[in-house]
């Protein structure tokens, strides 16, 4: 097991460790807050939303949040290595390479936007894109 002070503990199995790295790259604790907020917003919507649209909109938002977190970690890799709080993230530890982190973030981001556009509308897709970009540059 990883003896670092990180909240996350990585498996000894190489395949599982890689999967955990991708999962942690998406900042799951932050993502939960985003998903909850989106869920409440959709519950308060004045119109009825079909369950399948609920699922795909939440999936899209989840992928978008994970995308922005992954790209943000790619961008901050150099400072993450030197900070106590962030040095055990997947990229500084070498579990996920910088290139893998960026590609993962870009693919999940594009996928999230495509899903949102397909199940929702241009405004929602534009807001998701703005949110992804804003998190990347502001965090």
C-alpha positions in Angstrom: 0.0 0.0 0.0 1.0 3.6 -0.5 2.4 5.0 2.7 1.9 8.6 1.8 -0.4 10.9 3.8 -2.8 10.9 0.8 -6.5 10.2 1.3 -6.3 7.9 -1.6 -4.7 4.5 -1.3 -3.5 2.9 -4.5 -3.7 -0.9 -5.2 -0.5 -2.9 -5.6 -2.0 -4.4 -8.8 -0.7 -2.4 -11.8 -4.0 -2.5 -13.7 -6.1 -1.5 -10.7 -3.6 1.2 -9.8 -4.0 2.7 -13.3 -7.8 2.6 -13.1 -7.6 4.3 -9.7 -5.3 6.9 -11.1 -7.8 7.8 -13.8 -10.6 7.9 -11.2 -8.6 10.1 -8.8 -7.6 12.3 -11.7 -11.3 13.3 -12.0 -11.3 14.6 -8.4 -14.3 12.5 -7.2 -14.9 14.5 -4.0 -15.3 17.7 -6.0 -17.3 15.9 -8.7 -19.9 14.7 -6.1 -20.7 18.3 -5.2 -21.1 19.2 -8.9 -23.4 16.2 -9.5 -25.5 17.0 -6.5 -25.9 20.6 -7.5 -26.9 19.6 -11.1 -29.4 17.0 -9.7 -31.1 19.5 -7.4 -31.2 22.0 -10.3 -32.9 19.5 -12.5 -35.4 18.5 -9.8 -36.4 22.2 -9.5 -36.8 22.7 -13.2 -40.3 23.9 -14.1 -40.7 21.2 -16.8 -40.7 17.5 -16.4 -37.5 15.8 -17.5 -37.5 12.2 -18.6 -35.5 9.8 -16.6 -33.2 8.9 -19.5 -32.4 12.6 -20.0 -31.7 12.9 -16.3 -29.2 10.1 -16.6 -27.5 11.5 -19.7 -27.3 15.1 -18.5 -25.9 14.0 -15.2 -23.4 11.7 -17.1 -22.4 14.6 -19.3 -21.9 16.9 -16.3 -19.9 14.2 -14.5 -17.6 13.7 -17.5 -17.3 17.5 -17.9 -16.3 17.9 -14.2 -13.8 15.1 -14.4 -12.4 16.5 -17.7 -11.7 19.9 -16.2 -10.1 18.3 -13.1 -7.9 16.1 -15.2 -6.8 18.9 -17.5 -6.2 21.1 -14.4 -4.0 18.4 -12.8 -2.1 18.2 -16.1 -1.6 21.9 -16.1 -0.5 22.1 -12.5 1.7 19.0 -12.5 4.9 20.9 -11.7 3.5 22.7 -8.6 1.6 19.6 -7.5 4.9 17.7 -7.1 6.1 20.3 -4.5 3.0 20.8 -2.5 2.3 18.4 0.5 -1.4 18.3 -0.2 -1.1 17.5 -3.9 2.1 15.5 -4.3 0.3 12.2 -4.1 -2.0 12.9 -7.1 -1.8 10.4 -10.0 0.4 12.6 -12.3 3.1 13.6 -9.8 3.3 10.0 -8.6 3.8 8.8 -12.2 0.7 6.5 -12.1 -0.7 8.5 -15.0 1.7 10.3 -17.3 1.1 14.0 -18.2 0.2 13.0 -21.8 -2.3 10.4 -20.6 -3.8 12.9 -18.2 -4.2 15.5 -20.9 -5.7 13.0 -23.4 -8.0 11.6 -20.8 -9.2 15.1 -20.0 -9.7 16.1 -23.6 -11.5 12.9 -24.5 -13.9 13.0 -21.5 -14.5 16.7 -22.2 -15.4 16.2 -25.8 -17.5 13.3 -24.9 -19.4 15.3 -22.2 -20.1 18.1 -24.7 -21.3 15.7 -27.4 -23.6 14.0 -24.9 -25.0 17.3 -23.6 -25.6 18.6 -27.1 -27.4 15.4 -28.1 -29.7 15.2 -25.1 -30.1 18.9 -24.3 -29.5 22.1 -26.2 -26.9 24.5 -27.4 -27.2 26.8 -24.3 -26.6 23.9 -21.9 -23.7 22.7 -24.0 -22.2 26.2 -24.1 -22.6 26.6 -20.3 -20.9 23.2 -19.8 -18.0 24.2 -22.1 -17.7 27.5 -20.2 -17.7 25.7 -16.9 -15.0 23.3 -18.0 -12.7 26.0 -19.3 -13.3 28.3 -16.3 -12.3 25.5 -13.9 -9.2 24.7 -15.8 -7.9 28.3 -15.8 -9.1 29.4 -12.4 -8.3 26.5 -10.1 
